[in-house]
């Protein structure tokens, strides 16, 4: 059983069971701290009954005007904690904060097209493919390896779901900056 | 790399506020040249001087930078210029001269007292450096100038931090807190408390004074803030907890139900149960006061029954069963802990039944064991006496026995059923540990069927997750049996053979599932235990290690290479660790600044605590000492090495005093390394069992702080300090006892002899034969005296546990002795000749011994592994046979890894002895 609460810097001493998983990106400390300093309510952790980390989600808000939205930077769940609904719980917390606290129009995320399990999960949460981002993922920040699916979910403020409509289905990474 | 090394050697590594990215880019030499060009034309150009001092500081020209920057600071009127202020502050910050950096801002403020930017910088420099009084003063200044709410909150935060972290007397602390509280309260009344982040600071202020009731009142406030609180799940949960703390149990129960109806949350359940049990306690107390209390229990029962009914209602909701069912287990446990086991039995049929009901329902989930394990401990271990309740233990064993064989037989049918078996196997392991089972054979029992499924079933071919778990359990059982069965020194050959079997199993698991970091972590530990550094390092490199994980895993590897004769490659890793710790302080400080700027005050104390834990951690100290130790063996001339000792900053590497030692944090994430038993059962914990050497702790840090200091004082001919530190080293080592390894004690002895030799030999008028003889004796003793029986399991075991480690220490002592010889020569001591002769003879005889060791290694060790480990002892015959038959290649590869690891270490040692002549 888990408690979803705000992530704290001190949690970084206790998240190896999540981060040592091969598919979880471990960032530089500054990266985590910058999120904590800017969007503390969008960086959440799922903690088990015994206090150990089960997964976490880093998010932010960005954009102007109708592009004002929540963004999922990282969502990860420890291997032994999968299939428990934690992904949904963590996503819910971001969507709720994006909607109620920040009054955003939509939430978006990037995912590798090869990560079929994750795509299916996001579709199940109501996300749709908005566009394809060319050569978004790179090895060591240099060699492009894979495109990204930019997926979106409209929030209550976007009554007509205009944020899901685009004329351009394929864009470059530079065009995704808000 | 070079810069970091220099920083360590010269003791300036504490400059943690340096802006790391800017260090890497920017051509400082060019900047200096540009400044010099300007200064040739205008020698009094203060901005150029300030900038040049900054560039020089960055370029490592410390003395010049300090001289110039001080000169500019002392020049009247220099701080009128914002460019001078900018350059000087950066220079002093880079130089680590905090007082001077502050003097720049305070001096500049004399010219521009209302400059917001300057005041803000003063605030930030104080906040970065934990100067809370100065931070508060700067915040007050800013608040007066700007009248902005933001700066008012900076004042409140500073007051709180001052009360929390400054060494104020209690009266002053209370005064600060009262002031902070009043300011926050006024802000709330005036409508200036608008954000959740500001609210959190206010709550922190109240919490520090234990004003829980007031906290609850604030959280139930009306108005615009109310909606924000409702939208913040953490605050909603905190609100319920505060009601419990304020003994408002009915309100807490109502609030918890309301919240949990919308969304489940374990902390919410915990509060709900705590409130229920507390309410029950009160009700029983009231009933006890009645003249006739015969109806005591029935009258109190509804309190629990209602909670049970609510939890069961939630358990019927799709996706919520797990939380609600675990809450029922928690309720049964909480009732038992409060002395209401009878009520637990009447309402919930007892903790034991609840536990198994939970296991039966959720054993197909990998998380099941983690969820339920603490409750087994609560049920079986009596809290006061810590004794085992045998009756309860037997009950759980019976329950397990009824299930585990069926689960094993069904495992092949589906991954869910296999996962059920995994969970039951974990429970079997836990119950065995709780029962203090010291029969090694019972730990090995059933390993064959684990291996069969984990490595040789169709599920294994499909690489199902349960197979890795099963292999891990098999490996753990073999490790446990090895340590339980053969912990005596005389039994170490069997211990090592058992661990070799476990290693083969773990490697087979890794081969099958390269992504299992747990298998890798366990394998690393055993390889290090067996002195096989190379493969341990290779596995470590394959892990996703970065940043903070140095604290858990990096330090495990750091230093072991040094201990195992792999000086240079390990040094690189040590410096990665040193660099990480050095740069972290600055990064966290930037985060702290960002928090103030973004007005996200909830992180401030968290960031401070995080920075403090990293800075004052066992891991940081150990990593740094490992690096220092390894640096003495870097290739280079003796003159260069001795120059390092001369220039080393003895104060910077000074031993941490006892009070500080106790305050050092151990940041390891032991959860990721523990066995299947809880961490409060260290006897059964893999982290303890497979620790290759005593945990580097405060005694270890003390030893490895004193040794470089002794070498520094030898190099600077300070005999008095050499002798004083040598005595101190002895006291530390004696006090440390078994918390230091045998090799650490051996090194201490050798270094003290090196120190004694120097103290006598440098005089010239005293005989030093005895000291020289002692030193030679220690080195000689540390190296294998005679050619041992190459094929014996004892020799093999010695190789794994002692031979290489001892040879490494002998080498280290010899290298210190070489430095002393060189220093005596430089100091023109008449003793040089005799010392040189003795060291030369020592080198000759030792090289012969190490060469013999190398020859023994190359000619016999591989075969000895095959003979003594691969075939293994009777107890491990079954798993050994399985591995031989099914995974012969893995067994060969593990044997090769052990052999090549030792071989590499011995080769490195030979090179060092040859190099140091």
HADDOCK unambig.tbl for C-alpha pairs under 7 A between the chains (distance, minus, plus):
assign (segid A and resid 1 and name CA) (segid B and resid 266 and name CA) 6.02 0.50 0.50
assign (segid A and resid 1 and name CA) (segid B and resid 322 and name CA) 6.83 0.50 0.50
assign (segid A and resid 1 and name CA) (segid B and resid 323 and name CA) 5.26 0.50 0.50
assign (segid A and resid 1 and name CA) (segid B and resid 371 and name CA) 6.73 0.50 0.50
assign (segid A and resid 2 and name CA) (segid B and resid 265 and name CA) 6.21 0.50 0.50
assign (segid A and resid 2 and name CA) (segid B and resid 266 and name CA) 5.26 0.50 0.50
assign (segid A and resid 3 and name CA) (segid B and resid 265 and name CA) 4.82 0.50 0.50
assign (segid A and resid 3 and name CA) (segid B and resid 266 and name CA) 4.89 0.50 0.50
assign (segid A and resid 3 and name CA) (segid B and resid 267 and name CA) 5.97 0.50 0.50
assign (segid A and resid 4 and name CA) (segid B and resid 265 and name CA) 6.81 0.50 0.50
assign (segid A and resid 5 and name CA) (segid B and resid 234 and name CA) 5.86 0.50 0.50
assign (segid A and resid 8 and name CA) (segid B and resid 606 and name CA) 6.59 0.50 0.50
assign (segid A and resid 9 and name CA) (segid B and resid 606 and name CA) 6.17 0.50 0.50
assign (segid A and resid 9 and name CA) (segid B and resid 607 and name CA) 6.20 0.50 0.50
assign (segid A and resid 9 and name CA) (segid B and resid 610 and name CA) 6.17 0.50 0.50
assign (segid A and resid 10 and name CA) (segid B and resid 606 and name CA) 6.71 0.50 0.50
assign (segid A and resid 10 and name CA) (segid B and resid 610 and name CA) 5.43 0.50 0.50
assign (segid A and resid 12 and name CA) (segid B and resid 548 and name CA) 6.70 0.50 0.50
assign (segid A and resid 13 and name CA) (segid B and resid 548 and name CA) 6.69 0.50 0.50
assign (segid A and resid 13 and name CA) (segid B and resid 667 and name CA) 6.21 0.50 0.50
assign (segid A and resid 13 and name CA) (segid B and resid 668 and name CA) 7.00 0.50 0.50
assign (segid A and resid 13 and name CA) (segid B and resid 669 and name CA) 6.12 0.50 0.50
assign (segid A and resid 14 and name CA) (segid B and resid 669 and name CA) 5.27 0.50 0.50
assign (segid A and resid 16 and name CA) (segid B and resid 549 and name CA) 6.88 0.50 0.50
assign (segid A and resid 16 and name CA) (segid B and resid 669 and name CA) 7.00 0.50 0.50
assign (segid A and resid 16 and name CA) (segid B and resid 672 and name CA) 6.63 0.50 0.50
assign (segid A and resid 17 and name CA) (segid B and resid 672 and name CA) 5.76 0.50 0.50
assign (segid A and resid 20 and name CA) (segid B and resid 517 and name CA) 6.31 0.50 0.50
assign (segid A and resid 20 and name CA) (segid B and resid 543 and name CA) 6.69 0.50 0.50
assign (segid A and resid 20 and name CA) (segid B and resid 544 and name CA) 5.39 0.50 0.50
assign (segid A and resid 21 and name CA) (segid B and resid 515 and name CA) 6.87 0.50 0.50
assign (segid A and resid 21 and name CA) (segid B and resid 517 and name CA) 6.80 0.50 0.50
assign (segid A and resid 22 and name CA) (segid B and resid 515 and name CA) 5.86 0.50 0.50
assign (segid A and resid 22 and name CA) (segid B and resid 544 and name CA) 6.67 0.50 0.50
assign (segid A and resid 26 and name CA) (segid B and resid 546 and name CA) 6.50 0.50 0.50
assign (segid A and resid 28 and name CA) (segid B and resid 547 and name CA) 6.16 0.50 0.50
assign (segid A and resid 29 and name CA) (segid B and resid 547 and name CA) 6.40 0.50 0.50
assign (segid A and resid 30 and name CA) (segid B and resid 587 and name CA) 5.85 0.50 0.50
assign (segid A and resid 33 and name CA) (segid B and resid 591 and name CA) 5.66 0.50 0.50
assign (segid A and resid 34 and name CA) (segid B and resid 591 and name CA) 6.08 0.50 0.50
assign (segid A and resid 37 and name CA) (segid B and resid 591 and name CA) 6.09 0.50 0.50
assign (segid A and resid 37 and name CA) (segid B and resid 594 and name CA) 5.83 0.50 0.50
assign (segid A and resid 37 and name CA) (segid B and resid 595 and name CA) 4.71 0.50 0.50
assign (segid A and resid 37 and name CA) (segid B and resid 598 and name CA) 6.94 0.50 0.50
assign (segid A and resid 37 and name CA) (segid B and resid 600 and name CA) 6.20 0.50 0.50
assign (segid A and resid 37 and name CA) (segid B and resid 603 and name CA) 6.87 0.50 0.50
assign (segid A and resid 38 and name CA) (segid B and resid 595 and name CA) 6.94 0.50 0.50
assign (segid A and resid 38 and name CA) (segid B and resid 598 and name CA) 6.14 0.50 0.50
assign (segid A and resid 38 and name CA) (segid B and resid 600 and name CA) 6.95 0.50 0.50
assign (segid A and resid 49 and name CA) (segid B and resid 266 and name CA) 6.66 0.50 0.50
assign (segid A and resid 49 and name CA) (segid B and resid 371 and name CA) 6.54 0.50 0.50
assign (segid A and resid 80 and name CA) (segid B and resid 366 and name CA) 5.22 0.50 0.50
assign (segid A and resid 80 and name CA) (segid B and resid 367 and name CA) 5.77 0.50 0.50
assign (segid A and resid 81 and name CA) (segid B and resid 366 and name CA) 6.83 0.50 0.50
assign (segid A and resid 81 and name CA) (segid B and resid 367 and name CA) 5.81 0.50 0.50
assign (segid A and resid 100 and name CA) (segid B and resid 231 and name CA) 6.88 0.50 0.50
